[in-house]
Amino acid sequence: FDDEDEAIAIANDTPYGLAAFVQTGDAARAERVAARLRAGAVHINGGVYQYGSPFGGYKQSGVGREGGIWGLEDYQEKKVLHFP
């Protein structure tokens, strides 16, 4: 790739989106690129998953989220009670 926009376009040109990786010494650039990547998780400079973080992808990579409160929501039924 020749520039940041082309790199992001290449990374997003897939039907999958489980995870992406950004390697740079520029923290602002890492955040800017990560925000534009269509992936369920973006690892910056080799970062690892933290306990309680949601796990799941975008596009054809998954059917929801696991981990943390997001994983519990799949097992809950919501109910509204109305009182006079």
ZIFEN-V461785 format. One record per run of one state. SS is the DSSP state (H for helix, E for strand, - for the rest). FROM is the first residue (numbers start at 1). TO is the last residue. If there is no record, write none. Layout:
{{SS,FROM,TO} {SS,FROM,TO}}
//
This chain:
{{-,1,3} {H,4,12} {-,13,15} {E,16,17} {-,18,18} {E,19,22} {-,23,26} {H,27,36} {-,37,40} {E,41,44} {-,45,54} {E,55,55} {-,56,57} {E,58,59} {-,60,65} {E,66,66} {-,67,67} {H,68,75} {-,76,84}}
//
